[in-house]
């Protein structure tokens, strides 16, 4: 499920997928606060 191209970092800043490396990130979803995984120009929920 693609959710967005942005996530929230540990400092509460909005971060673009272009600013992250692929794989598991420290980013959280801005809507539900779940962890995110970066995959080829999109973010996915950690399930």
N, C-alpha and C positions, 0 to 999 in steps of 0.2 A: 504494500500500500504506500504510494507516494504521498507525502504530507505537505512538504514545503521545501524551499531552498534556503531556509534560515532556521537557526536554533539559538537558544539562550545559553551563554557560557556560565562558568561558576561565579563570575563577577556581575551577572545580570545583564550583560551586553548582548545585543542581537548580532549574530555572526553568520555570514554568508557561507554556503557550502564551498565556494571557491577559496575560502580562507582556511579550509581544513584538509587533513589528509584522509585518504580512504580508510575505512574500517571503523572500529568502535571509537566513539568520541566522548568527551565530557559534556557535550551539548545536551540540553533538555528541550523538549517540545514546549513551545510558547503557549499552547492551549491546555495540555494535560500534564505537563511536567515529567513525562516519561523520558527515559534515555533514548538517544538517537544513534544510528549507524550511518556513516557516509558511504554512499555507493554512487559511482559514476554520475556526477552532477545532480544527485538528489539525496535526500535524507529519508531514512526509514526508522520506524519504531524498533526498539530492542524488545524482542518477544521472548 
